[in-house]
Amino acid sequence: MRHVADGVFQIPWFTTFFSAFLVGDVLVDSGTRPAGGIVLRAVRGHPVRAHALTHVHPDHSGSSARVCETLGVPLWCGERDAAAMEQGMTNYSKSVFHDLFKTLRGPGRLVDRRLREGDELAAGFVVLETPGHAPGHLSFWRESDRTLLAGEIAWNYGLERRPLLREPLRIFRGDAAGIRRSARRLATLDPAIVLVSHGRPVGGRAFRDFVARLP
């Protein structure tokens, strides 16, 4: 795990292209189904009282059922993603992804808590509803030090020494207009650091400049 902010650790695999986060005592995201062991080993010895999701896509929720069962913790996710999580669906609109991701997604699981705007997460973070990439996509914001966990609002990935801040690839983007509305909202918070699910942490100025260039 990498310490990336006060009380926040990044759990990367496949370099930093995929990440989960330990936020205080809440595990955020779980990776694909095959990544479950990596995530569970990373949090071994750390207290975990709940598992929360930024959104229900297989690279974020594929191991969620296993994680909750192994750790004996409840599952939290956005209200508008809860049905997909409980049904074991990918939550992508195009049917092609059903076959593409069937080995990466995990089984459905009961959602114990449906997160809404303003709910408390852990370590001073609150829930922001940021739909677009998925209907129930969430970000997590801590105003005290202006730390933003933005989920998949953007990617910051390229060659390891030269990450490139970009929108998710078009085939994975979902509602592009919705993502951009959510990104613009997050930029108005004036974050000092932005943690993304795909790639390295981003400085607040770089994130705001990226958002300003969006179509």
GUDRENDO-82167 format. One record per residue (C-alpha): chain; x negated, y negated, z negated; residue number from 1. Coordinates in Angstrom, 3 decimals, decimal comma, always signed. Layout:
BEGIN
  c         X         Y         Z    k
  A         X         Y         Z  NUM
...
END
This chain:
BEGIN
  c         X         Y         Z    k
  A    +0,000    +0,000    +0,000    1
  A    -1,068    -3,559    +0,662    2
  A    -0,324    -6,373    -1,770    3
  A    +1,241    -9,120    +0,386    4
  A    +3,015   -11,389    -2,124    5
  A    +3,684   -11,591    -5,840    6
  A    +5,336    -8,295    -6,752    7
  A    +5,574    -7,212    -3,094    8
  A    +3,641    -4,403    -1,409    9
  A    +3,679    -3,433    +2,266   10
  A    +3,721    +0,288    +3,066   11
  A    +2,438    +0,601    +6,647   12
  A    +2,010    +3,625    +8,887   13
  A    +0,893    +3,954   +12,510   14
  A    -1,418    +1,003   +11,693   15
  A    +1,063    -1,777   +10,837   16
  A    +3,563    -1,174   +13,605   17
  A    +6,053    +0,280   +11,121   18
  A    +6,388    -0,819    +7,515   19
  A    +8,452    -0,367    +4,410   20
  A    +8,083    -2,618    +1,358   21
  A    +8,134    -2,175    -2,380   22
  A    +9,770    -5,327    -3,753   23
  A    +9,519    -5,242    -7,513   24
  A   +11,203    -1,937    -8,296   25
  A   +13,262    -1,703    -5,089   26
  A   +12,005    +0,172    -2,037   27
  A   +13,024    -1,683    +1,129   28
  A   +13,368    +0,559    +4,207   29
  A   +12,148    +4,135    +4,531   30
  A   +10,807    +4,580    +8,054   31
  A   +11,646    +7,370   +10,453   32
  A   +12,560   +10,836    +9,293   33
  A    +8,959   +12,142    +9,777   34
  A    +7,567    +9,162    +7,794   35
  A    +9,376   +10,061    +4,585   36
  A    +6,389   +11,786    +3,040   37
  A    +4,154    +8,762    +3,655   38
  A    +6,617    +6,441    +1,950   39
  A    +7,181    +8,750    -0,999   40
  A    +3,451    +9,216    -1,563   41
  A    +2,940    +5,456    -1,445   42
  A    +5,425    +4,760    -4,259   43
  A    +4,303    +7,669    -6,432   44
  A    +3,596    +6,353    -9,908   45
  A    +5,578    +3,153    -9,337   46
  A    +9,001    +2,615   -10,907   47
  A   +11,733    +2,584    -8,247   48
  A   +15,333    +1,926    -9,319   49
  A   +16,952    +1,550    -5,903   50
  A   +16,405    +1,869    -2,170   51
  A   +17,616    -0,970    +0,080   52
  A   +17,692    -1,337    +3,860   53
  A   +17,151    -4,320    +6,101   54
  A   +19,300    -2,475    +8,651   55
  A   +20,362    +0,978    +9,769   56
  A   +18,053    +1,868   +12,660   57
  A   +16,134    +5,163   +12,617   58
  A   +12,741    +3,501   +12,087   59
  A   +14,114    +1,883    +8,918   60
  A   +16,602    +4,405    +7,548   61
  A   +15,453    +7,749    +8,942   62
  A   +14,125    +8,920    +5,587   63
  A   +16,658    +7,168    +3,382   64
  A   +18,669   +10,243    +2,406   65
  A   +15,466   +12,094    +1,503   66
  A   +14,044    +9,137    -0,420   67
  A   +17,199    +8,674    -2,483   68
  A   +17,480   +12,387    -3,237   69
  A   +13,803   +12,754    -4,164   70
  A   +13,637    +9,643    -6,335   71
  A   +17,162    +9,936    -7,698   72
  A   +18,037    +6,343    -6,806   73
  A   +21,065    +4,636    -5,236   74
  A   +21,165    +3,399    -1,648   75
  A   +21,954    -0,226    -0,817   76
  A   +22,526    -1,711    +2,637   77
  A   +24,367    -4,492    +4,412   78
  A   +28,130    -4,271    +4,340   79
  A   +28,400    -4,220    +8,149   80
  A   +25,854    -1,389    +8,469   81
  A   +27,291    +0,815    +5,734   82
  A   +29,601    +2,880    +7,951   83
  A   +26,765    +3,721   +10,360   84
  A   +24,555    +4,794    +7,440   85
  A   +27,218    +7,029    +5,976   86
  A   +27,949    +8,624    +9,361   87
  A   +24,274    +9,181   +10,215   88
  A   +24,517    +6,988   +13,309   89
  A   +21,710    +5,002   +14,944   90
  A   +23,753    +1,756   +15,008   91
  A   +22,519    +1,000   +18,525   92
  A   +25,132    +0,048   +21,082   93
  A   +23,663    +2,030   +24,008   94
  A   +24,325    +5,763   +24,031   95
  A   +20,860    +6,504   +25,464   96
  A   +19,403    +5,977   +22,016   97
  A   +21,457    +8,832   +20,587   98
  A   +19,189   +11,372   +22,275   99
  A   +16,026    +9,280   +22,155  100
  A   +16,153    +8,932   +18,384  101
  A   +17,783   +12,169   +17,293  102
  A   +14,475   +13,500   +15,919  103
  A   +13,731   +10,216   +14,137  104
  A   +17,001    +9,508   +12,385  105
  A   +18,006   +11,217    +9,193  106
  A   +21,344   +12,475    +7,931  107
  A   +24,052   +10,162    +6,734  108
  A   +24,261    +9,270    +3,080  109
  A   +26,763    +7,542    +0,838  110
  A   +26,014    +3,829    +0,409  111
  A   +26,188    +3,071    -3,302  112
  A   +26,107    -0,713    -2,975  113
  A   +27,087    -2,864    +0,013  114
  A   +24,913    -5,934    -0,029  115
  A   +26,312    -9,367    +0,759  116
  A   +24,989   -12,896    +1,087  117
  A   +23,576   -14,174    -2,215  118
  A   +23,299   -10,800    -3,957  119
  A   +20,198   -10,296    -6,065  120
  A   +17,667    -7,715    -4,870  121
  A   +14,633    -7,653    -7,188  122
  A   +11,591    -9,756    -8,137  123
  A   +13,492   -12,992    -7,567  124
  A   +14,693   -12,165    -4,038  125
  A   +18,250   -12,738    -2,868  126
  A   +20,093   -11,304    +0,122  127
  A   +20,596   -13,283    +3,327  128
  A   +22,889   -11,907    +6,023  129
  A   +21,005   -12,254    +9,332  130
  A   +22,983   -10,332   +11,980  131
  A   +21,858    -9,859   +15,555  132
  A   +19,366    -7,038   +15,763  133
  A   +21,978    -4,968   +13,928  134
  A   +25,443    -6,039   +12,757  135
  A   +24,483    -5,705    +9,104  136
  A   +20,852    -6,825    +9,351  137
  A   +19,607    -8,402    +6,117  138
  A   +16,650   -10,561    +5,148  139
  A   +15,450   -11,223    +1,611  140
  A   +14,389   -14,652    +0,353  141
  A   +12,557   -15,865    -2,758  142
  A   +12,809   -19,609    -3,079  143
  A   +10,331   -19,975    -5,949  144
  A    +7,316   -19,297    -3,721  145
  A    +9,119   -19,438    -0,344  146
  A    +8,461   -15,803    +0,506  147
  A   +10,691   -14,368    +3,228  148
  A   +11,108   -10,688    +4,053  149
  A   +12,628   -11,069    +7,508  150
  A   +13,098    -7,462    +8,629  151
  A   +13,216    -7,241   +12,405  152
  A   +13,944   -10,863   +13,222  153
  A   +10,549   -10,817   +14,969  154
  A    +7,576    -8,543   +15,599  155
  A    +4,003    -9,563   +14,842  156
  A    +2,108    -6,812   +16,556  157
  A    -0,514    -6,432   +19,283  158
  A    -4,135    -5,426   +19,150  159
  A    -4,964    -5,036   +15,484  160
  A    -7,224    -8,097   +15,419  161
  A    -4,891   -10,189   +17,583  162
  A    -1,271    -9,759   +16,535  163
  A    +1,301   -11,468   +18,711  164
  A    +4,464   -12,933   +17,252  165
  A    +7,361   -12,057   +19,553  166
  A   +10,994   -11,087   +19,726  167
  A   +11,787    -7,360   +19,572  168
  A   +11,515    -5,691   +22,973  169
  A   +14,636    -6,234   +25,061  170
  A   +15,774    -2,588   +24,958  171
  A   +15,716    -2,690   +21,131  172
  A   +16,917    -6,254   +20,708  173
  A   +20,642    -5,860   +20,175  174
  A   +22,478    -9,195   +20,168  175
  A   +19,736   -11,562   +21,358  176
  A   +21,779   -14,693   +20,737  177
  A   +22,606   -13,466   +17,241  178
  A   +18,948   -12,765   +16,443  179
  A   +17,985   -16,263   +17,568  180
  A   +20,707   -17,875   +15,469  181
  A   +19,468   -15,926   +12,441  182
  A   +15,839   -16,809   +13,199  183
  A   +16,684   -20,499   +13,405  184
  A   +18,495   -20,301   +10,109  185
  A   +15,498   -18,654    +8,436  186
  A   +13,116   -21,261    +9,849  187
  A   +15,108   -24,028    +8,131  188
  A   +14,179   -22,473    +4,787  189
  A   +10,576   -23,574    +5,433  190
  A    +9,021   -20,257    +4,319  191
  A    +5,389   -20,172    +3,252  192
  A    +4,934   -16,545    +4,305  193
  A    +7,090   -14,270    +6,422  194
  A    +6,920   -10,489    +6,042  195
  A    +8,147    -8,562    +9,079  196
  A    +8,944    -4,892    +9,486  197
  A    +6,705    -4,516   +12,537  198
  A    +3,287    -6,056   +12,108  199
  A    +1,275    -8,198    +9,780  200
  A    +2,555   -11,015    +7,545  201
  A    +3,042   -14,342    +9,302  202
  A    +2,288   -17,828    +8,040  203
  A    +5,272   -20,092    +7,714  204
  A    +4,029   -22,623   +10,242  205
  A    +3,409   -19,935   +12,870  206
  A    +6,910   -18,587   +12,293  207
  A    +8,519   -22,016   +12,627  208
  A    +6,551   -22,706   +15,823  209
  A    +7,676   -19,347   +17,222  210
  A   +11,323   -20,111   +16,431  211
  A   +11,035   -23,561   +17,990  212
  A    +9,979   -21,932   +21,275  213
  A   +12,916   -19,538   +21,438  214
  A   +15,277   -20,042   +24,391  215
END
